[in-house]
Amino acid sequence: MIAGAAAIAGIGATEFSKDSGRSELRLAVEAVRAALDDAGLQPSDVDGLVTFTMDDNAETAVAREIGAGELTFLSRIGYGGGAACAVVQQAVLAVATGVARTVVCYRALNERSGRRFGQATMAPGLDASWHYPMGLATPAAMVAMVARRYMHDYGATTEDFGRVTVAARRYAATNPAAWFFGRPITLDDHQASRWIAEPLRLLDCCQESDGAVAVVVTSASRARDLRRPPVVIAAAAQGSGPDQFTMTSYYRDDMGALPEMGVVGRQLWSQSGLTPGDVRAAVLYDHFTPYVLLQLEELGFCGRGEAGHLIASDRLPINPNGGQLGEAYIHGMNGIAEAVRQIRGTAANQIAGDGPVLVTAGTGVPTSGLILSAA
């Protein structure tokens, strides 16, 4: 069993910007050093590193630049933002089995000033040849197809999508670390924003950001003796659904769903012994607003087609840092850091209560999730 075996002992981040003015390696090193300092550990304590396959910073380079010693565990996870919670799962597995003692998970990217994920690029492979010639060449276009089917099946509206952004921007407006600090929006603002790929508007799409985030994972018992209160990893899961593709899974009979998140959710509830009703707040991967609704349904917070009503009710606090729509897009890693702050009681928008916090990463792709709790 990995539930409760490990804890997040430190978190670190750079500022979130649209032009960092420095290399991605430097961003990674800054975030890792900050996370180690937060935990009260030294670079020489690090014996494991995990990141995304898309990260351009080699583990050996990061280790060299921070001054780490020997490494006994190195790992990478694929599928874009779906890797975020999975890199933490990899760290948990290493710590729980004794392969490593102090594992740092990191992600650094100049996604606004460098490579911009939202632009069309040539994609190799047979799968891409089915949809690129038809204009499905950007993440927004691919998600739009799923969103349109979801609207058709359940009567959802663009206003339902817009309420996700309005809530995220409301939280971002009171989070000094957020790019949209002090800049809330209304539903009318959302509805007036231009189309990107119908039914998605500009304000349905997450930001493009420069920055880095790192987290330090060690055993739960060891974490109790470190600088910060330990944040226990009550559950960690990764999953892919049947007929999985990327962003738009048109091989499936039900195109308006995210079964891979159901795979993750069932593991999270089983490992932790918790239910959706136990969760104090959810930090959901919000690269595009429709997928927030689909996640709520797949995770069991409500029935199919009911997520719009749940969002409108404000019963469940979602993305109190502002999410990727309001704070920054660091491939989901900033959401993990926010969940840690919520458990510690140090968040800018602290949610009342002492219950666990759910985090998800990357939807429309092989995905992952965590449940974090106090020791």
C-alpha positions as CSV (number, residue, x, y, z in Angstrom):
1,M,0.0,0.0,0.0
2,I,1.2,3.5,-0.9
3,A,-1.6,5.4,0.8
4,G,-0.1,7.5,3.6
5,A,3.4,6.2,3.1
6,A,4.8,9.5,1.8
7,A,4.3,13.2,2.3
8,I,5.1,16.5,0.5
9,A,7.6,18.2,2.7
10,G,8.4,21.3,0.6
11,I,7.1,23.4,-2.3
12,G,8.8,26.0,-4.3
13,A,8.0,28.2,-7.3
14,T,9.3,31.0,-9.4
15,E,7.1,34.0,-10.2
16,F,4.6,33.4,-13.0
17,S,5.0,35.6,-16.0
18,K,4.7,36.0,-19.7
19,D,8.4,36.6,-20.3
20,S,10.7,35.1,-17.6
21,G,13.8,36.5,-19.2
22,R,15.8,33.4,-18.3
23,S,16.4,29.9,-19.3
24,E,14.1,27.0,-18.4
25,L,17.0,25.3,-16.6
26,R,17.4,28.4,-14.4
27,L,13.7,28.4,-13.7
28,A,13.8,24.7,-12.7
29,V,16.8,25.3,-10.4
30,E,15.2,28.3,-8.7
31,A,12.0,26.3,-8.0
32,V,13.9,23.2,-6.7
33,R,16.1,25.3,-4.4
34,A,13.0,27.1,-3.0
35,A,11.2,23.7,-2.4
36,L,14.3,22.3,-0.6
37,D,14.6,25.5,1.5
38,D,10.8,25.3,2.3
39,A,11.4,21.7,3.6
40,G,14.6,22.6,5.5
41,L,16.7,20.2,3.4
42,Q,19.9,20.6,1.5
43,P,20.6,19.8,-2.2
44,S,22.9,17.0,-0.9
45,D,19.8,15.3,0.6
46,V,18.2,14.8,-2.9
47,D,18.6,11.3,-4.3
48,G,15.7,11.2,-6.7
49,L,14.3,13.5,-9.5
50,V,11.1,13.2,-11.5
51,T,9.8,15.4,-14.2
52,F,7.7,15.4,-17.4
53,T,8.9,13.8,-20.7
54,M,8.1,17.3,-22.2
55,D,10.4,19.1,-19.7
56,D,13.6,20.3,-21.5
57,N,15.7,20.2,-18.3
58,A,17.7,16.9,-17.9
59,E,17.7,15.5,-14.4
60,T,21.5,15.4,-14.5
61,A,21.6,19.1,-15.4
62,V,19.2,20.0,-12.5
63,A,21.2,17.8,-10.1
64,R,24.4,19.4,-11.2
65,E,23.2,23.0,-10.9
66,I,21.6,22.6,-7.4
67,G,24.6,20.7,-6.1
68,A,23.0,17.3,-5.5
69,G,25.1,14.2,-4.8
70,E,24.4,10.7,-6.0
71,L,21.0,9.9,-7.5
72,T,19.3,6.5,-7.1
73,F,16.1,7.3,-8.8
74,L,15.3,9.1,-12.1
75,S,12.0,9.0,-13.8
76,R,9.8,10.9,-16.4
77,I,6.1,10.8,-17.2
78,G,4.5,11.5,-20.5
79,Y,1.2,12.9,-21.9
80,G,1.6,16.6,-21.1
81,G,-0.3,17.9,-18.2
82,G,-1.5,14.4,-17.3
83,A,2.0,13.9,-15.8
84,A,1.7,16.4,-12.9
85,C,0.1,14.2,-10.2
86,A,1.8,11.2,-11.8
87,V,5.3,12.5,-11.1
88,V,4.3,12.7,-7.5
89,Q,3.0,9.2,-7.7
90,Q,6.4,8.1,-9.0
91,A,8.1,9.8,-6.1
92,V,5.7,8.1,-3.7
93,L,6.5,4.7,-5.2
94,A,10.3,5.3,-4.9
95,V,10.0,6.5,-1.3
96,A,7.6,3.7,-0.2
97,T,9.9,1.0,-1.6
98,G,13.1,2.5,-0.3
99,V,14.6,3.2,-3.7
100,A,15.1,6.8,-2.7
101,R,14.7,8.9,0.4
102,T,14.2,12.5,-0.9
103,V,12.6,12.9,-4.3
104,V,12.1,16.2,-6.0
105,C,9.4,16.6,-8.7
106,Y,9.8,19.6,-11.0
107,R,8.4,21.3,-14.1
108,A,9.8,24.4,-15.7
109,L,8.7,26.0,-19.0
110,N,8.8,29.2,-21.0
111,E,5.4,28.4,-22.5
112,R,4.6,32.0,-23.4
113,S,7.9,33.5,-24.4
114,G,9.1,30.2,-25.9
115,R,7.2,27.3,-27.3
116,R,3.4,28.0,-27.2
117,F,1.3,24.9,-26.8
118,G,-1.8,26.6,-28.1
119,Q,-0.5,27.1,-31.6
120,A,-0.8,24.5,-34.3
121,T,2.3,22.4,-34.9
122,M,3.1,19.4,-37.1
123,A,2.3,16.2,-35.1
124,P,3.9,13.0,-36.2
125,G,2.1,9.7,-36.2
126,L,-0.8,7.9,-37.8
127,D,-3.5,9.2,-35.3
128,A,-2.7,12.8,-36.1
129,S,-3.2,12.1,-39.8
130,W,-6.9,11.5,-39.2
131,H,-7.7,14.9,-37.8
132,Y,-5.0,17.5,-38.7
133,P,-6.1,17.8,-42.3
134,M,-9.6,18.5,-41.0
135,G,-8.5,21.5,-38.9
136,L,-8.2,19.7,-35.5
137,A,-4.7,21.0,-35.1
138,T,-4.7,22.8,-31.7
139,P,-5.7,21.7,-28.2
140,A,-8.7,24.1,-28.3
141,A,-10.0,22.7,-31.5
142,M,-9.8,19.2,-30.2
143,V,-11.5,20.0,-26.9
144,A,-14.2,21.9,-28.8
145,M,-15.4,18.8,-30.4
146,V,-15.8,17.0,-27.1
147,A,-17.5,20.1,-25.6
148,R,-20.0,20.3,-28.5
149,R,-20.9,16.6,-28.0
150,Y,-21.4,17.2,-24.3
151,M,-23.7,20.1,-24.9
152,H,-25.7,18.0,-27.4
153,D,-26.0,15.1,-24.9
154,Y,-26.8,17.0,-21.7
155,G,-28.1,20.5,-22.7
156,A,-25.0,22.3,-21.3
157,T,-24.5,25.8,-22.4
158,T,-21.6,28.2,-22.9
159,E,-22.8,30.0,-19.8
160,D,-22.1,26.7,-17.8
161,F,-18.5,26.8,-19.1
162,G,-18.2,30.5,-18.4
163,R,-19.1,30.1,-14.7
164,V,-15.9,28.0,-14.3
165,T,-13.8,30.9,-15.6
166,V,-15.7,33.5,-13.5
167,A,-15.1,31.5,-10.3
168,A,-11.4,31.0,-11.2
169,R,-10.9,34.7,-11.9
170,R,-12.7,35.6,-8.6
171,Y,-10.1,33.5,-6.7
172,A,-7.2,34.8,-8.8
173,A,-8.2,38.4,-8.1
174,T,-7.3,37.9,-4.4
175,N,-4.2,35.7,-4.9
176,P,-1.1,37.9,-5.1
177,A,0.8,35.2,-7.0
178,A,-1.8,35.0,-9.8
179,W,-1.2,36.6,-13.1
180,F,-4.8,37.9,-13.0
181,F,-4.5,39.3,-9.4
182,G,-7.0,42.1,-9.0
183,R,-8.7,41.4,-12.3
184,P,-12.0,39.5,-11.8
185,I,-14.5,39.0,-14.6
186,T,-18.2,38.7,-15.0
187,L,-20.3,36.1,-17.0
188,D,-21.0,38.9,-19.5
189,D,-17.2,39.4,-20.0
190,H,-16.9,35.7,-20.7
191,Q,-19.8,35.8,-23.2
192,A,-18.3,38.8,-25.0
193,S,-14.9,37.2,-25.4
194,R,-14.0,36.1,-28.9
195,W,-14.4,32.6,-30.3
196,I,-11.3,30.4,-30.4
197,A,-13.0,27.2,-31.6
198,E,-16.7,27.1,-31.1
199,P,-18.1,26.5,-28.5
200,L,-14.9,27.7,-26.8
201,R,-14.3,31.3,-26.3
202,L,-11.0,33.0,-25.3
203,L,-12.0,33.0,-21.6
204,D,-12.6,29.2,-21.8
205,C,-8.9,28.7,-22.4
206,C,-6.1,28.6,-19.9
207,Q,-3.1,31.0,-19.9
208,E,0.2,30.5,-21.6
209,S,2.8,31.1,-18.8
210,D,6.5,31.1,-18.0
211,G,7.6,29.7,-14.7
212,A,8.5,26.6,-12.6
213,V,7.2,24.7,-9.6
214,A,8.8,21.9,-7.6
215,V,7.7,19.7,-4.7
216,V,9.8,17.6,-2.3
217,V,8.5,14.1,-1.4
218,T,9.8,12.0,1.4
219,S,8.5,9.4,3.9
220,A,5.6,10.6,6.1
221,S,7.6,9.7,9.2
222,R,10.6,11.6,8.2
223,A,8.5,14.6,7.1
224,R,7.3,15.1,10.6
225,D,10.8,16.1,11.7
226,L,11.3,18.7,8.9
227,R,10.6,22.4,8.8
228,R,7.0,22.4,7.6
229,P,4.0,20.4,8.8
230,P,3.8,17.3,6.5
231,V,1.1,17.0,3.9
232,V,0.3,13.4,3.6
233,I,-0.3,11.8,0.2
234,A,-3.4,9.9,1.1
235,A,-3.8,8.6,-2.5
236,A,-2.0,8.9,-5.8
237,A,-3.2,7.5,-9.1
238,Q,-2.7,7.4,-12.8
239,G,-5.0,6.2,-15.5
240,S,-6.0,5.8,-19.2
241,G,-9.4,5.0,-20.5
242,P,-10.4,2.6,-23.3
243,D,-9.7,3.8,-26.8
244,Q,-7.6,6.7,-25.4
245,F,-6.2,9.3,-27.6
246,T,-5.1,12.9,-26.9
247,M,-7.5,15.7,-26.1
248,T,-10.2,14.3,-28.4
249,S,-10.8,10.6,-28.2
250,Y,-12.9,10.0,-31.3
251,Y,-12.3,6.3,-31.2
252,R,-14.8,6.1,-28.4
253,D,-18.6,5.5,-28.6
254,D,-19.1,8.2,-26.0
255,M,-17.2,11.2,-27.2
256,G,-18.5,13.6,-24.5
257,A,-16.8,11.9,-21.6
258,L,-13.5,11.5,-19.8
259,P,-13.4,7.9,-18.7
260,E,-9.7,8.1,-17.9
261,M,-10.6,10.4,-15.0
262,G,-13.0,7.8,-13.8
263,V,-10.1,5.3,-13.8
264,V,-8.2,7.7,-11.6
265,G,-11.1,8.6,-9.3
266,R,-11.9,5.0,-8.5
267,Q,-8.3,4.4,-7.4
268,L,-8.2,7.6,-5.3
269,W,-11.4,6.8,-3.4
270,S,-10.3,3.2,-2.9
271,Q,-6.8,4.0,-1.7
272,S,-7.8,6.7,0.7
273,G,-11.1,5.3,2.0
274,L,-12.7,8.7,1.3
275,T,-15.7,9.8,-0.8
276,P,-16.4,12.9,-2.8
277,G,-18.4,14.2,0.2
278,D,-15.3,14.2,2.4
279,V,-13.4,16.6,0.1
280,R,-12.9,20.2,1.3
281,A,-11.7,21.7,-2.0
282,A,-10.8,20.4,-5.4
283,V,-8.0,21.7,-7.6
284,L,-9.0,20.5,-11.0
285,Y,-7.0,20.7,-14.2
286,D,-8.6,23.6,-16.0
287,H,-6.8,24.0,-19.3
288,F,-10.3,24.3,-20.9
289,T,-13.5,25.0,-19.0
290,P,-15.7,22.1,-20.3
291,Y,-13.3,19.5,-18.9
292,V,-13.8,20.9,-15.4
293,L,-17.5,19.9,-15.7
294,L,-16.7,16.5,-17.1
295,Q,-14.2,15.8,-14.3
296,L,-16.7,16.6,-11.6
297,E,-19.0,14.0,-13.1
298,E,-16.3,11.3,-13.6
299,L,-15.0,11.7,-10.1
300,G,-18.5,11.2,-8.6
301,F,-19.3,14.7,-7.3
302,C,-22.5,14.7,-9.3
303,G,-24.3,12.7,-12.0
304,R,-23.8,13.0,-15.7
305,G,-24.9,16.3,-17.1
306,E,-25.3,17.8,-13.6
307,A,-21.9,19.6,-13.2
308,G,-23.2,22.9,-14.5
309,H,-25.6,23.0,-11.6
310,L,-22.9,22.1,-9.1
311,I,-20.7,24.9,-10.4
312,A,-23.5,27.4,-10.2
313,S,-24.3,26.4,-6.6
314,D,-20.8,27.1,-5.4
315,R,-21.1,24.2,-3.0
316,L,-17.6,22.8,-3.8
317,P,-14.7,25.3,-3.8
318,I,-12.8,24.7,-7.0
319,N,-9.3,26.0,-7.8
320,P,-9.0,28.5,-4.9
321,N,-5.6,29.7,-6.4
322,G,-7.4,30.7,-9.6
323,G,-6.3,27.6,-11.4
324,Q,-4.6,27.7,-14.8
325,L,-7.3,30.0,-16.0
326,G,-6.4,32.7,-13.4
327,E,-3.1,31.9,-11.7
328,A,-0.8,30.4,-14.2
329,Y,-0.4,27.4,-16.6
330,I,2.5,25.4,-15.2
331,H,1.2,22.1,-16.6
332,G,-0.8,21.5,-13.3
333,M,2.1,21.6,-10.9
334,N,0.9,24.9,-9.4
335,G,-2.3,23.1,-8.5
336,I,-0.4,20.6,-6.4
337,A,1.4,23.5,-4.6
338,E,-2.0,25.1,-4.0
339,A,-3.4,21.9,-2.4
340,V,-0.3,21.8,-0.1
341,R,-1.0,25.4,1.0
342,Q,-4.6,24.6,1.6
343,I,-3.6,21.7,3.9
344,R,-1.0,23.8,5.7
345,G,-3.5,26.6,6.2
346,T,-1.3,29.2,4.3
347,A,-3.3,29.7,1.1
348,A,-4.2,33.2,-0.1
349,N,-7.8,32.0,-0.4
350,Q,-7.9,29.6,2.5
351,I,-10.9,27.2,2.4
352,A,-12.4,26.6,5.9
353,G,-12.2,23.1,7.4
354,D,-9.7,20.4,7.9
355,G,-10.7,17.9,5.3
356,P,-8.6,16.6,2.4
357,V,-8.0,18.3,-0.9
358,L,-8.3,16.6,-4.3
359,V,-5.9,17.5,-7.2
360,T,-6.2,16.4,-10.8
361,A,-3.8,16.7,-13.7
362,G,-4.3,16.7,-17.5
363,T,-7.6,15.8,-19.0
364,G,-8.3,14.3,-22.4
365,V,-5.0,12.5,-22.1
366,P,-3.8,9.7,-19.8
367,T,-4.3,11.5,-16.5
368,S,-3.5,11.5,-12.8
369,G,-4.7,12.6,-9.4
370,L,-3.8,13.0,-5.7
371,I,-5.6,13.3,-2.4
372,L,-3.7,15.3,0.1
373,S,-4.4,15.5,3.8
374,A,-3.0,16.7,7.1
375,A,-0.8,14.3,9.2
